[in-house]
Amino acid sequence: MEIRYTPVGYQMKDDRAGKADVLQGTLVLLVLRTLEALGPLHGYGIARRIEQISEELLQLNQGTLYPALLRMEQEGWITSKWGPSDNNRKAKFYSISSSGRKQLARETKDWERMRATIDRFLGSIPDALGDELP
Amino acid sequence: MSWPRVLAARVRGLVFGGRLDSQLEDELRFHLEMQAEDNIRTGMNPSDARYEAMRRFGGMESVKEEYRESRTFAAVETLFRDLRYALRTLGQKPGFTAVAVMTLAIGIGVNAAVFTVTNAVLFKGFAHIERSDRVLYMTSSEGCCVSYSDFEDWRAQAKSFQGMAIVHGVRVTLSDKGGFPEYRDATEVSADTFRLIGREPILGRDFATSDEVPGAAPVAILNYSFWESRFGKDPSIVGRTVRINGAPATVVGVMPPGFIFPQNQDLWVPLVPTPNVLKRANRDTWFVFGRMADGVTIQSARAEMETIGRRLEQAYPLTNKGFPPVVRNFAGFYIGPNASLIYGSLWGAVGFMLLIACANLANLLLARALGRSREISIRMALGAGRWRVVRQLLIESIMLSAFGGFLGWWVAKWGVRAWDLASKPSWFNHVLDYTPDYRVFAYLIAISAGTALLFGLAPALRLSKLDVNATLKDGGRGSTGGARGNRLSALLVAAEMALAVILLAGAGVMIRSYINTYSADIGVQPEKILTGIPNLPASRYPDATARMSFYDRLKTRLEATPGVESVALASTIPLWGAARLSYELDGSTPVDEQSRPALSAVTIGPGYFRTLGATVLSGRDFNEGDRFLATPVAIVNQRFARRFWPGENPLGKRFRLFIGNTPQTWLTVVGVASNILQSDVARPELNALVYLPWRQMAAGDMNVLVRTSVPPGSLRNTFRTEVHALDSDLPMFGPLTLIERLQTRYWDKARYTGLFLIVAAIALLLAAVGLCAVIAHSVSRRTQEMGIRMAQGAAARDLLSLVFREGMLPVGIGLAIGLASSFAVNRVLKSELVQVSPGDPLTLLVTSAVLIFSAALGCWIPARRAMRVDPAVALRHD
């Protein structure tokens, strides 16, 4: 049985210059990383944190966060618990699990590899790209 | 692999769905409040802050939707929600729902009923026969007349068969020490018959080839229920001797419970090919069954048999001309020559009816859909995708047809029961099993689902293409896209009408054909006649004298009864066949025994023609003087006279009959009688008849025919009393009125024709109701327009013609298409039709008239409402 994911992290139609869509699939990485760094956090906190870290360059369509959180919880990467928030309201707090840490490591490695590949393209001499490969 | 965990989480989601939903609400509310507070902190006023929070969040509903889809199995969960919603929607319009479900229940139910019957006859096979689909049934010409010698040639020459068996129903007297002699139905069979059909006795042994050699010791095998009723299931019956037709015969076996072959009988005896049996002209009621060899199809077997038949016809032109082998499937034995055709066309007819029901529902849904366009637009504005809308609407259709199918199941059950009851007169029914098998269930489910798609898809697709903005602005009056909706529903109406015409025309020619058969001039006036056949056991009526004396006394007593006009005796009654006897005309060239031709003969007493309402056209009727030692005489009917002595006076002509190879005395023709049918009207060769006087030509038990001056049914008891006054132990067949007995001859055809008529009537009703609904809907939508027209001075008549123009156009188109197609469709029925052409103008005329009348009625009902509209009210009408 295969469970299909719909792409997450797409952005609402919004053409304000300079703001990038959250790349498909990177939302998981961002959320896991945030939870690893900051410990238990509610959904709003995660969304704000991602926006702050990216200095508002990544425009998150906040609503899309929640289905993603649900799926990550189903995968067992994060756990959730209801508790009081800073201003003493009831909120749902998410924290990263050990399998979530493993997933984070995996995704980080993938991302590093991807970045290295892209860097190689961007760093190479333009003409060399046209040469025939041996 | 993480999917087991995800799966488990989703199962939990499915179970705790409700709680998770409210938790999500809490979580999202928290999110928005936090964002709004943060926004206020940056200096926004509270309402801007809230708006900005919602804007940054994005589409709330689509997030929830996506969340729900991930929470559990999207398909399952939304399916449940769609089902709940569909139930609510249908519940809100109970009238619509009831009409739709009833329409479907009838359409699906009648279909399933016909399929159940067709399935039992054509597909399921016959349980009492091993692999009945490989067994073929063969005759010479339709329904009868195989000669034993032909059978032997067939069996020797045909390569398409593993084996062939011949069977012949006879009545025998059976006696043993235990009881009175009595008449019993027996079947003469060739020795390997049971092996051919794959059944063997549960007790004793099967027939052996040595049993059918002339001169072999007579043996018999008993039917289980006969063994039970007559011999109390005594196992020592095997080996015991009983007397069959006076001769001792040994019971060698008992067949399994419930087994009959090929029709009702108490016992089986070997068919011994005596010289009389071997005569090629002896075409008695013998039937042949053959089991096809591996790889042979019915077509190739038929082709081979036809070749053999042509060869035999060349070799024996005198006896075999006009008697070609006819090969049918096994069911053909039970349901007549056109079984596949009849059941196939019935099936087609109910299929058409279901299509009409579908078109009807599609139209209803379409009308309703226009009313719902506002609802759908709102749903689409809120982010429902097109597929989502189509799915929701389809689920409603599926639900309707599921309910329809469920009720249809009961309709089918009752339908099959009714059919079963209507078939009771036929023993054929006993070998059929109408209990639904997996095929019936599969069929029911398939047509229910197919129906839902058929009637649901068009309206659903149309609705999903709505222009959301236009519809919302329009105020949901549903006039947007009306023209296209109208065209579609007009198209559906035209299709319904065309189908109805085809069905009506089909039923019409069937009815005419039935009338032609039924009212084919039998040549008698059957209304006031009562008939009975006393069974005279050989023990008490050992010879002709005793039997004649009984009939004479009975006749005298009956004639003295009030209400009786005349009484006559006959070996058989009209339409019930005639004896086939070898003969030779005076002056014709003598031929050898093998090729001697046969004629059809009926043995009668004096007054037969008068009693039946026929006439002796020239010469004289038989009288009491035509007895044993007097001049042997005969009466021929007009057909016979015209065929054998064309242009001559038949009176005084002579012919003689043969018993074995022995010529009997010459018979002189003393009278020519009007034509009476002994076989069906399409078989002239069997309806050229000679009549023989009963005191000169002994026959078995005679039919006693009583012409009454009172309703014949009222004398049943009198008849019985008179018979029992002479012999209190006498078994008797009947008394039945002649009409009743003639009708049983037609019951098969009557049933099919009746069913066709019912189906066509339902179809017409559905089509008319459908038209009525469409017009009513259109009228109610145009109420305002009507009001304006009236306010501007349009007369009621103008409105009427407006409505009729709209309604009758598709009817006209449908009628034209239907009439054109019915020519083609009815041609399929051709072989089943008696003296009526597939394109019978009268039928088509009547069909058109009935259709136009029904359609006009369907238009008139809503049109009347339009005429009654009060302009003031109409103008305010929304």
Interface residues (C-beta under 8 A of the other chain):
Chain A: M1 E2 I3 T6 M12 H42 G43 Y44 A47 R48 N61 Q62 G63 T64 Y66 P67 L70 R71 E73 Q74 E75 G76 S85 R89 K90 A91 K92
Chain B: S2 W3 R5 V6 L7 A9 R10 Q23 L24 D26 E27 L28 F30 H31 E33 M34 Q35 D38 R56 F57 G58 G59 M60 S62 V63 E66 Y67 E69 S70 R71
